[in-house]
């Protein structure tokens, strides 16, 4: 996540997820930007704007590119694409240099790379969610009829069963699974809009080039979405729903571990430096914290909808600041919740219902 205090290692991986973070890391994201550039060059070739020789030479340049520090370029230009394109063109014969990026714009590259990244992240989260749903279904089958005191407003209400509570954990997660296909379709759209979103370059061949790029990257082609951030905000909304449902599980389990309630026994737990008798529900607490973090970030992500005119540098920056952190926090929550459910040794009230 973007907080260096939590990245320092002092808190282990409680608030981090290395797999999700790597998807937004420099190597993976740069590779996806270069995938766009390769697709764009091949599209120019398909449209007859450059020769096969020029396209092959340009693609070889892009394929052989290695990481450079684009931080100075980003400080100047607001994003790394101008620096990347300059480094790819540097020292190249004029027509080969012109076969790289000509007619595209920085937002085309960044947005499309972000879409490809979010789709990879969604695949990973879908797998984790499926694993957790299976684990909860197993827990439900094994403990459905065990007694449990139902509680409303944190007060004992009436006797019930473990099945009542575990079902309330499971049902929303299954609903979130059912949204994934539509979410993936909404996300999987290439960004090809050119300088101001007119999609008019190269002249007379713009649609052909856009279609070629989309097909090469396994994406669909829809209207230009330079200022319409609905799909990315929708992804953030799904992350908020998932992490919120996980937070409910974490909150319930934390309360169930309280002395005097004793409705659950976990294998392992956190110790206290001052009170050795305690066994703190560390994972449950982390899940709750991560859930609240994601919910808060979604409000900020939603403000990226407010683009001025045909492109906003500040609204795009809000996406870059919030969406990766939300995805990583949700990934960590899914990992922790799966571990938390797996750690249950006993669940339910010790007295009979």
Secondary structure as the mmCIF struct_conf table of DSSP 4:
data_model
#
loop_
_struct_conf.conf_type_id
_struct_conf.id
_struct_conf.beg_label_comp_id
_struct_conf.beg_label_asym_id
_struct_conf.beg_label_seq_id
_struct_conf.end_label_comp_id
_struct_conf.end_label_asym_id
_struct_conf.end_label_seq_id
HELX_RH_AL_P HELX_RH_AL_P1 UNK A 4 UNK A 7
TURN_TY1_P TURN_TY1_P1 UNK A 8 UNK A 8
BEND BEND1 UNK A 9 UNK A 9
TURN_TY1_P TURN_TY1_P2 UNK A 10 UNK A 15
HELX_RH_AL_P HELX_RH_AL_P2 UNK A 18 UNK A 23
TURN_TY1_P TURN_TY1_P3 UNK A 24 UNK A 24
BEND BEND2 UNK A 25 UNK A 25
HELX_RH_AL_P HELX_RH_AL_P3 UNK A 26 UNK A 46
TURN_TY1_P TURN_TY1_P4 UNK A 47 UNK A 48
BEND BEND3 UNK A 49 UNK A 50
HELX_RH_AL_P HELX_RH_AL_P4 UNK A 52 UNK A 63
TURN_TY1_P TURN_TY1_P5 UNK A 64 UNK A 64
HELX_RH_AL_P HELX_RH_AL_P5 UNK A 71 UNK A 77
BEND BEND4 UNK A 78 UNK A 80
HELX_RH_AL_P HELX_RH_AL_P6 UNK A 81 UNK A 89
TURN_TY1_P TURN_TY1_P6 UNK A 90 UNK A 91
HELX_RH_AL_P HELX_RH_AL_P7 UNK A 94 UNK A 98
TURN_TY1_P TURN_TY1_P7 UNK A 99 UNK A 99
BEND BEND5 UNK A 100 UNK A 101
TURN_TY1_P TURN_TY1_P8 UNK A 102 UNK A 103
HELX_RH_AL_P HELX_RH_AL_P8 UNK A 106 UNK A 143
TURN_TY1_P TURN_TY1_P9 UNK A 144 UNK A 145
BEND BEND6 UNK A 146 UNK A 146
STRN STRN1 UNK A 147 UNK A 152
TURN_TY1_P TURN_TY1_P10 UNK A 153 UNK A 154
STRN STRN2 UNK A 155 UNK A 161
HELX_RH_AL_P HELX_RH_AL_P9 UNK A 162 UNK A 178
TURN_TY1_P TURN_TY1_P11 UNK A 179 UNK A 179
HELX_RH_AL_P HELX_RH_AL_P10 UNK A 180 UNK A 187
STRN STRN3 UNK A 189 UNK A 189
TURN_TY1_P TURN_TY1_P12 UNK A 194 UNK A 197
BEND BEND7 UNK A 202 UNK A 202
TURN_TY1_P TURN_TY1_P13 UNK A 203 UNK A 205
HELX_RH_AL_P HELX_RH_AL_P11 UNK A 206 UNK A 217
TURN_TY1_P TURN_TY1_P14 UNK A 218 UNK A 218
STRN STRN4 UNK A 220 UNK A 220
BEND BEND8 UNK A 223 UNK A 223
BEND BEND9 UNK A 226 UNK A 227
HELX_RH_AL_P HELX_RH_AL_P12 UNK A 230 UNK A 256
TURN_TY1_P TURN_TY1_P15 UNK A 257 UNK A 257
BEND BEND10 UNK A 258 UNK A 258
TURN_TY1_P TURN_TY1_P16 UNK A 259 UNK A 261
STRN STRN5 UNK A 264 UNK A 266
BEND BEND11 UNK A 267 UNK A 267
STRN STRN6 UNK A 270 UNK A 270
BEND BEND12 UNK A 273 UNK A 274
TURN_TY1_P TURN_TY1_P17 UNK A 276 UNK A 277
STRN STRN7 UNK A 280 UNK A 280
HELX_RH_AL_P HELX_RH_AL_P13 UNK A 282 UNK A 302
HELX_RH_3T_P HELX_RH_3T_P1 UNK A 303 UNK A 305
TURN_TY1_P TURN_TY1_P18 UNK A 309 UNK A 310
HELX_RH_AL_P HELX_RH_AL_P14 UNK A 313 UNK A 342
TURN_TY1_P TURN_TY1_P19 UNK A 343 UNK A 343
STRN STRN8 UNK A 344 UNK A 347
BEND BEND13 UNK A 348 UNK A 348
BEND BEND14 UNK A 350 UNK A 351
#
